[in-house]
Amino acid sequence: LGVFLICTYAAKEAPKKTKKAKLYVPQIDCDVKAGKIINPEFIAKCPPGCQDVKHRVYGTDIYASFSSVCNAAIHSGIIDNTGGKILVQKVAGHSGYRGSFSNGVRSLSLPRWRESFLVSEGKPRKGVTYPSTLEYSSSKSTAVKSGNDPVDVPTGDAVRKEYQTSPVPTPATQMATTTPTPTTTTTDPSTTTPKPTTTPATTRSTTVAAAAKTRAGLHRVRDTAFRGSSTSASNRNILRSNTGIQRQEPVAAFRRAAGSPAHLAMETDLWKPGLSLFDTGFSSKEEFPKPLESISQGNPNCKVDLSFLMDGSWSIGKRRFQLQKHFLSNVAQALGIGSAGPLMGIVQYGDDPSTEFNLKTYANSKDLRNAIEKISQKGGLSNVGKALSFVNKNFFSDANGNRGGAPNVVVVMVDGWPTDHVEEASRLARESGINIFFVTIEAAAESEKQNVIEPNFVDKAVCRTNGFYSINVPSWFGLHKVVQPLVKRVCDSDRLVCSKTCLNSADIGFVIDGSSSVGTSNFRTVLQFVANISKEFEISDTDTRIGAVQYTYEQRLEFSFDKYSTKQDVLSAIKRISYWSGGTSTGAAISYASEQLFSKSKPNKRKIMILITDGRSYDDVRVPAMAAHHNGVIAYSVGVAWAAQDELEAIATDPDKEHSFFVDEFDNLYRFVNQLIQNICTEFNSQPRN
């Protein structure tokens, strides 16, 4: 009997020993985007109330990584607005994301993005270990909710990622991939801080010479008296061949210690108020992160296609040219070049630009650095504008390794100032989706500013004039100090505002019927329709711009494309439009909009006309519409109530079904807001990048 009881007790205890540990599921907020979470696969819990238009979603079934994770889960039907557990898996970027309306959520279309994710039911897959805390791409500690208690997850130097390879399920429409599952181990920061690499500010030489080559136009030549040189060249001479101006500076200016105030007096980093370029946690001896274990993969948190415009003019001198190469080599090291991270090419400019190597030439930092050291100086003038035009037309092509899903970035190195105009070339490059950064070294002194061809050339060239896109270095000796600030900026994809999408690359002109048949109340409904469309776009002077025309028998320009440069100003201007009342001359209104709005549209902007009318026109619409189409205007027609279907189709760009809409009453206009935006984006996705 005793043996029987012992066996029975052991049998009851056995199941307890094999019971699985309960999965600890971290909670995320509604506004968390997949791209901000480093873990390639994770299970998380969404809170209630995430079904909100402010939590943007891009795509259907497969979502762009800057979508809200929880709202994407609602869109896909995995959870509803009450929240719940979801499984998220990161996958490769796509060339296009299709918007749709599903489960009460409207997702938007997007031409392409560097990373995607899938959402499924929050059940763990067999053999996969899921993190109990999520790692965020932030330089500060992030409080992650896990259950009821927040857990502080250190990031940056206090986190070491240990990757374990585990299989990831593959959708039928994609190639099979293997995604690493990271396990985050918290360690003492002192044990993980990378060892600094000492980079000499200058290269000593017993011979100092400056190669001078006479060229037409403004040109300067410097002799290269450097710190530590004991030659008879005690002054740096700056010659202007066409002005006879000569500047002399004592060589003592170059003998100041590296830590002296003159070396540290660098431009304030305006994009983060109060932060100097040197207040970055890096000492005067440069510190670089340890090389990635898999160099060929690169840094996945910095997936950009990057072109450096290297100053090869005679004005820079041979020694400064060597410092520039050393700087570019250090940037390549800090970036972590690789196929899944940043790719980098170099164009050298002087009189004319030429490609030293393109994006696909080198796939790791080591080979890239070796290639940089072998670059020889071209000489000539400092024709930056010509170089920017060259890059815009030639560099970012598929044949040169442009990946499509990665932002295009150009960093322009300039010694002093350009010898040609840069504004127009920069504008065309920005409007092609290229983000332009300027690193200017030893800018013009007060006595030299009269010789600068294009004053304020940096502000005219960059996407924003808030200091984010420009770094000024007072001396070549201080150039090495801006490696990390520059790398941080070019990798900040959320701030690369010039990257072109369907939402930021158009001039949209609304042509609004203000005839008597519309009526005051319905006219306000039309304006709300116009506002609802406008607010979905990224509005600024370099992104999408909005204009409006109201018409009856006559036409009135309510505001032009260049009138307002912020979304709030545009929406306020739409609200202020007053109802006119009169007849309906739609054909004349199309001609007026072509002349007053679209003839002044920027090059490389997509010209989109959205015409709203409630009746048949008193004049012909076909000829004016054909003329607008011929001039590159993409026309959408929206008809209400008594609008004539044949006229709507004549106004609309082919195919008519995708560009013309009809509703029976004004109160139903809202139904076409999302459809219009989706069609605009779908059409954009099918167009070439430029």
BAVO-604557 format. One record per residue (C-alpha): residue in three letters; x, y, z. Coordinates in steps of 0.5 Angstrom, whole numbers, padded with zeros to 4 digits, always signed. Layout:
alaXYZ...
***
This chain:
leu+0000+0000+0000gly+0006+0005+0002val+0009+0004-0005phe+0002+0005-0009leu+0001+0011-0005ile+0008+0014-0007cys+0008+0012-0014thr+0001+0016-0014tyr+0004+0022-0011ala+0010+0022-0016ala+0005+0021-0022lys+0001+0027-0019glu+0008+0031-0018ala+0010+0030-0025pro+0006+0035-0029lys+0008+0041-0025lys+0016+0039-0027thr+0014+0040-0034lys+0010+0046-0034lys+0012+0051-0039ala+0014+0058-0036lys+0009+0064-0037leu+0011+0068-0043tyr+0012+0075-0040val+0009+0080-0046pro+0012+0087-0046gln+0006+0093-0047ile+0007+0098-0053asp+0004+0105-0054cys-0001+0106-0060asp+0004+0111-0063val+0010+0106-0063lys+0013+0105-0070ala+0016+0098-0072gly+0022+0102-0074lys+0023+0104-0067ile+0024+0097-0064ile+0030+0094-0066asn+0028+0087-0064pro+0027+0083-0071glu+0021+0079-0068phe+0017+0080-0062ile+0011+0079-0058ala+0007+0085-0055lys+0001+0088-0052cys-0003+0093-0055pro-0007+0098-0051pro-0014+0100-0052gly-0016+0106-0056cys-0011+0105-0062gln-0016+0106-0067asp-0014+0113-0069val-0012+0117-0075lys-0007+0120-0072his-0003+0113-0071arg-0001+0113-0079val-0001+0106-0082tyr+0002+0105-0089gly+0001+0099-0093thr-0004+0093-0093asp-0002+0086-0090ile+0005+0088-0091tyr+0007+0095-0087ala+0012+0100-0088ser+0016+0100-0082phe+0014+0107-0080ser+0007+0105-0079ser+0004+0105-0072val+0005+0097-0070cys-0002+0097-0066asn-0006+0101-0071ala-0003+0096-0077ala-0005+0090-0073ile-0013+0093-0072his-0012+0094-0080ser-0010+0087-0081gly-0016+0084-0077ile-0011+0081-0072ile-0014+0085-0066asp-0020+0091-0065asn-0020+0097-0061thr-0020+0094-0055gly-0013+0092-0056gly-0009+0085-0055lys-0003+0081-0056ile+0000+0081-0063leu+0006+0078-0066val+0011+0082-0070gln+0016+0080-0075lys+0021+0085-0079val+0022+0083-0087ala+0025+0087-0092gly+0023+0093-0095his+0018+0094-0101ser+0018+0098-0107gly+0011+0100-0106tyr+0006+0099-0101arg-0002+0099-0102gly-0007+0103-0098ser-0013+0101-0096phe-0019+0101-0092ser-0020+0095-0087asn-0023+0094-0080gly-0025+0101-0079val-0017+0104-0081arg-0015+0107-0087ser-0008+0106-0089leu-0004+0110-0094ser+0000+0108-0100leu+0007+0109-0100pro+0012+0109-0106arg+0018+0105-0102trp+0021+0104-0096arg+0027+0101-0093glu+0024+0096-0088ser+0017+0092-0087phe+0014+0088-0082leu+0008+0083-0082val+0003+0082-0076ser+0000+0076-0074glu-0004+0073-0068gly+0000+0074-0061lys+0002+0066-0060pro+0009+0064-0060arg+0012+0060-0065lys+0015+0054-0063gly+0023+0054-0062val+0023+0062-0062thr+0025+0065-0056tyr+0022+0072-0055pro+0024+0078-0051ser+0021+0080-0045thr+0023+0087-0046leu+0024+0091-0052glu+0030+0095-0055tyr+0028+0101-0058ser+0033+0105-0062ser+0034+0111-0058ser+0040+0114-0054lys+0037+0115-0048ser+0034+0109-0043thr+0027+0108-0045ala+0022+0106-0040val+0018+0100-0043lys+0012+0097-0040ser+0012+0090-0039gly+0005+0088-0035asn+0004+0093-0030asp+0011+0095-0028pro+0015+0099-0032val+0022+0096-0034asp+0028+0101-0035val+0032+0098-0041pro+0039+0101-0042thr+0041+0103-0049gly+0047+0106-0053asp+0053+0104-0049ala+0050+0100-0044val+0047+0095-0048arg+0050+0089-0052lys+0047+0085-0057glu+0048+0078-0057tyr+0044+0075-0064gln+0042+0068-0064thr+0040+0066-0071ser+0033+0063-0071pro+0028+0061-0077val+0023+0067-0079pro+0016+0064-0083thr+0016+0066-0090pro+0010+0069-0094ala+0008+0066-0100thr+0010+0072-0104gln+0017+0073-0101met+0024+0069-0101ala+0026+0065-0095thr+0030+0069-0090thr+0033+0068-0084thr+0032+0074-0079pro+0037+0074-0072thr+0033+0074-0066pro+0037+0079-0061thr+0038+0078-0054thr+0039+0084-0050thr+0044+0083-0044thr+0045+0089-0039thr+0052+0090-0038asp+0057+0096-0034pro+0058+0102-0039ser+0065+0102-0037thr+0066+0095-0040thr+0063+0097-0047thr+0065+0104-0048pro+0069+0103-0055lys+0076+0105-0054pro+0078+0111-0058thr+0082+0111-0064thr+0087+0117-0064thr+0087+0121-0071pro+0092+0126-0072ala+0089+0133-0074thr+0095+0134-0079thr+0100+0130-0082arg+0107+0133-0081ser+0112+0134-0087thr+0119+0138-0088thr+0117+0140-0095val+0111+0145-0095ala+0108+0147-0102ala+0102+0149-0105ala+0100+0148-0113ala+0097+0154-0116lys+0094+0153-0123thr+0091+0160-0126arg+0084+0159-0128ala+0079+0164-0130gly+0074+0167-0125leu+0075+0167-0117his+0080+0163-0115arg+0084+0162-0109val+0091+0159-0108arg+0094+0158-0101asp+0101+0156-0099thr+0100+0150-0094ala+0104+0153-0087phe+0101+0148-0082arg+0102+0147-0075gly+0109+0144-0074ser+0112+0146-0080ser+0119+0150-0079thr+0119+0152-0087ser+0120+0159-0089ala+0113+0160-0091ser+0111+0164-0085asn+0104+0167-0088arg+0098+0163-0091asn+0097+0167-0098ile+0090+0168-0101leu+0090+0170-0108arg+0085+0173-0112ser+0087+0172-0119asn+0081+0177-0122thr+0081+0182-0116gly+0089+0182-0114ile+0086+0182-0106gln+0091+0178-0102arg+0090+0176-0095gln+0096+0174-0090glu+0095+0171-0084pro+0101+0169-0079val+0102+0162-0078ala+0101+0162-0071ala+0094+0162-0072phe+0095+0155-0074arg+0100+0153-0068arg+0094+0154-0063ala+0093+0148-0059ala+0088+0143-0061gly+0084+0145-0054ser+0084+0152-0055pro+0078+0157-0055ala+0080+0158-0063his+0079+0151-0065leu+0073+0150-0061ala+0069+0156-0063met+0065+0152-0068glu+0058+0153-0070thr+0052+0152-0065asp+0048+0146-0067leu+0041+0149-0068trp+0037+0143-0070lys+0038+0141-0062pro+0038+0148-0059gly+0044+0149-0054leu+0048+0143-0056ser+0055+0145-0059leu+0058+0140-0064phe+0063+0139-0059asp+0058+0137-0054thr+0057+0130-0057gly+0060+0126-0052phe+0066+0125-0056ser+0073+0127-0054ser+0078+0131-0058lys+0081+0124-0060glu+0076+0121-0064glu+0072+0115-0062phe+0069+0110-0066pro+0064+0105-0065lys+0067+0098-0065pro+0067+0095-0072leu+0061+0090-0073glu+0062+0083-0073ser+0059+0082-0080ile+0062+0088-0084ser+0058+0086-0090gln+0052+0087-0087gly+0053+0094-0084asn+0049+0098-0079pro+0042+0096-0080asn+0040+0103-0076cys+0043+0107-0082lys+0040+0105-0089val+0042+0111-0093asp+0045+0111-0100leu+0050+0117-0099ser+0055+0121-0104phe+0060+0125-0102leu+0062+0131-0106met+0070+0132-0105asp+0073+0138-0106gly+0079+0137-0111ser+0080+0144-0113trp+0087+0148-0112ser+0085+0152-0107ile+0085+0147-0102gly+0092+0145-0103lys+0095+0138-0102arg+0096+0138-0095arg+0088+0140-0094phe+0086+0135-0099gln+0090+0129-0095leu+0086+0132-0089gln+0080+0131-0093lys+0081+0124-0095his+0083+0122-0087phe+0076+0125-0085leu+0072+0121-0091ser+0076+0115-0088asn+0074+0116-0081val+0066+0117-0083ala+0066+0111-0087gln+0069+0107-0081ala+0064+0111-0076leu+0058+0109-0081gly+0059+0102-0082ile+0058+0101-0089gly+0055+0094-0091ser+0049+0092-0096ala+0044+0092-0090gly+0046+0099-0088pro+0049+0105-0091leu+0053+0105-0098met+0057+0110-0100gly+0060+0113-0106ile+0065+0119-0108val+0065+0124-0113gln+0071+0129-0114tyr+0069+0136-0116gly+0074+0142-0119asp+0073+0145-0126asp+0068+0139-0127pro+0066+0133-0123ser+0068+0126-0124thr+0065+0119-0120glu+0071+0116-0116phe+0067+0110-0114asn+0059+0109-0114leu+0055+0106-0109lys+0056+0099-0110thr+0063+0099-0111tyr+0065+0097-0104ala+0061+0094-0099asn+0065+0094-0093ser+0068+0100-0089lys+0075+0097-0090asp+0075+0097-0097leu+0072+0103-0098arg+0077+0107-0093asn+0083+0103-0097ala+0080+0106-0104ile+0079+0113-0101glu+0087+0113-0099lys+0088+0112-0106ile+0084+0118-0109ser+0089+0123-0113gln+0087+0131-0113lys+0084+0133-0119gly+0085+0141-0118gly+0081+0147-0122leu+0076+0151-0119ser+0070+0150-0114asn+0064+0148-0118val+0060+0146-0113gly+0053+0147-0117lys+0056+0143-0123ala+0057+0138-0119leu+0050+0138-0115ser+0047+0137-0122phe+0052+0132-0124val+0050+0128-0118asn+0042+0129-0119lys+0043+0127-0126asn+0048+0121-0126phe+0049+0118-0119phe+0043+0115-0116ser+0041+0110-0121asp+0040+0103-0121ala+0046+0102-0125asn+0050+0105-0120gly+0047+0101-0114asn+0041+0106-0112arg+0037+0101-0107gly+0030+0105-0108gly+0028+0104-0101ala+0034+0108-0098pro+0034+0115-0097asn+0039+0119-0102val+0044+0123-0098val+0049+0128-0101val+0054+0131-0097val+0058+0137-0100met+0065+0139-0098val+0067+0146-0099asp+0074+0149-0098gly+0072+0157-0097trp+0066+0158-0102pro+0064+0155-0109thr+0066+0159-0115asp+0059+0158-0119his+0052+0158-0117val+0049+0153-0113glu+0042+0155-0111glu+0038+0152-0118ala+0042+0146-0118ser+0041+0144-0111arg+0033+0146-0111leu+0033+0141-0117ala+0036+0136-0113arg+0032+0137-0107glu+0026+0136-0111ser+0028+0130-0114gly+0028+0127-0107ile+0036+0128-0105asn+0038+0131-0098ile+0043+0135-0098phe+0048+0137-0093phe+0054+0142-0093val+0060+0142-0089thr+0064+0148-0090ile+0071+0149-0088glu+0074+0156-0087ala+0069+0160-0089ala+0070+0167-0092ala+0073+0173-0087glu+0069+0179-0087ser+0074+0182-0092glu+0073+0177-0097lys+0065+0176-0097gln+0065+0181-0103asn+0068+0176-0107val+0063+0171-0106ile+0059+0169-0112glu+0053+0167-0108pro+0052+0170-0101asn+0049+0165-0096phe+0050+0159-0101val+0049+0154-0096asp+0042+0157-0094lys+0040+0157-0101ala+0042+0150-0102val+0039+0146-0096cys+0033+0143-0095arg+0032+0147-0088thr+0036+0153-0086asn+0035+0151-0078gly+0042+0148-0078phe+0041+0141-0078tyr+0043+0140-0086ser+0050+0145-0085ile+0056+0144-0081asn+0061+0150-0081val+0068+0148-0079pro+0073+0154-0077ser+0079+0150-0079trp+0081+0144-0082phe+0085+0142-0076gly+0078+0141-0073leu+0075+0137-0078his+0076+0131-0075lys+0071+0133-0069val+0065+0133-0073val+0065+0126-0076gln+0060+0123-0070pro+0055+0129-0071leu+0055+0128-0079val+0054+0121-0078lys+0048+0122-0073arg+0045+0127-0078val+0045+0123-0084cys+0043+0117-0081asp+0037+0120-0078ser+0032+0118-0083asp+0026+0121-0079arg+0029+0128-0081leu+0031+0127-0088val+0025+0131-0090cys+0027+0131-0098ser+0026+0124-0099lys+0021+0124-0104thr+0014+0121-0103cys+0007+0121-0106leu+0005+0126-0100asn+0011+0131-0101ser+0013+0132-0108ala+0007+0135-0111asp+0004+0142-0113ile-0004+0141-0112gly-0009+0146-0115phe-0016+0146-0113val-0021+0149-0118ile-0027+0150-0114asp-0034+0151-0117gly-0037+0157-0113ser-0044+0158-0117ser-0050+0160-0115ser-0053+0152-0115val-0048+0150-0110gly-0051+0155-0104thr-0047+0157-0098ser-0048+0151-0094asn-0046+0146-0099phe-0040+0151-0101arg-0037+0150-0093thr-0038+0142-0094val-0034+0143-0101leu-0028+0147-0097gln-0028+0142-0091phe-0027+0136-0097val-0021+0141-0100ala-0018+0141-0093asn-0019+0134-0091ile-0015+0132-0097ser-0010+0138-0096lys-0008+0136-0089glu-0006+0129-0091phe+0000+0131-0095glu+0007+0134-0092ile+0006+0141-0094ser+0012+0146-0094asp+0016+0150-0099thr+0020+0144-0101asp+0015+0139-0100thr+0008+0139-0103arg+0005+0146-0104ile-0003+0148-0104gly-0006+0153-0109ala-0014+0154-0110val-0018+0158-0115gln-0025+0159-0115tyr-0030+0160-0121thr-0037+0162-0123tyr-0037+0166-0130glu-0031+0169-0127gln-0025+0166-0124arg-0021+0168-0117leu-0014+0166-0115glu-0015+0165-0108phe-0008+0163-0106ser-0002+0161-0110phe+0003+0155-0109asp+0008+0160-0106lys+0003+0163-0101tyr+0003+0159-0095ser+0009+0154-0093thr+0006+0150-0087lys+0000+0146-0086gln-0004+0150-0081asp-0003+0156-0086val-0006+0153-0091leu-0012+0150-0087ser-0013+0157-0085ala-0013+0160-0092ile-0018+0154-0094lys-0023+0156-0088arg-0023+0163-0090ile-0025+0163-0097ser-0031+0166-0098tyr-0037+0164-0103trp-0038+0168-0109ser-0044+0165-0113gly-0045+0166-0120gly-0045+0162-0127thr-0041+0156-0128ser-0036+0157-0134thr-0031+0151-0132gly-0027+0151-0138ala-0025+0158-0137ala-0023+0156-0130ile-0019+0150-0132ser-0015+0155-0137tyr-0014+0160-0131ala-0012+0155-0127ser-0007+0153-0132glu-0004+0160-0133gln-0004+0163-0126leu-0003+0156-0122phe+0001+0151-0126ser+0005+0155-0130lys+0009+0157-0124ser+0009+0150-0121lys+0017+0148-0119pro+0021+0143-0124asn+0020+0136-0122lys+0014+0137-0118arg+0008+0133-0120lys+0002+0138-0122ile-0004+0136-0120met-0011+0139-0121ile-0017+0137-0117leu-0023+0140-0120ile-0030+0140-0116thr-0037+0142-0119asp-0044+0141-0119gly-0047+0142-0126arg-0046+0143-0133ser-0041+0148-0136tyr-0043+0154-0140asp-0037+0153-0144asp-0033+0148-0147val-0028+0144-0142arg-0025+0139-0147val-0020+0144-0151pro-0018+0147-0144ala-0017+0140-0141met-0013+0137-0147ala-0008+0143-0146ala-0007+0142-0139his-0006+0135-0140his-0001+0137-0145asn+0003+0141-0140gly+0003+0136-0135val-0002+0137-0131ile-0006+0131-0128ala-0013+0132-0127tyr-0018+0129-0122ser-0025+0131-0123val-0030+0131-0117gly-0038+0132-0119val-0044+0133-0115ala-0051+0132-0116trp-0052+0135-0123ala-0045+0135-0126ala-0045+0132-0133gln-0041+0125-0133asp-0039+0126-0140glu-0035+0133-0138leu-0032+0130-0132glu-0029+0124-0136ala-0026+0130-0141ile-0023+0134-0135ala-0020+0128-0132thr-0013+0125-0134asp-0014+0118-0137pro-0016+0113-0135asp-0022+0116-0133lys-0024+0111-0128glu-0018+0113-0124his-0019+0120-0124ser-0026+0122-0124phe-0031+0121-0119phe-0039+0123-0118val-0043+0123-0111asp-0051+0125-0111glu-0050+0130-0106phe-0045+0134-0102asp-0045+0131-0096asn-0042+0124-0099leu-0036+0128-0101tyr-0032+0125-0095arg-0032+0118-0098phe-0027+0120-0104val-0022+0123-0099asn-0018+0117-0098gln-0020+0114-0105leu-0017+0120-0108ile-0010+0120-0104gln-0010+0113-0105asn-0010+0114-0113ile-0005+0120-0113cys+0000+0115-0109thr-0001+0109-0113glu+0000+0113-0120phe+0006+0116-0116asn+0009+0109-0115ser+0009+0108-0122gln+0013+0114-0124pro+0020+0114-0125arg+0024+0117-0119asn+0025+0123-0122
***
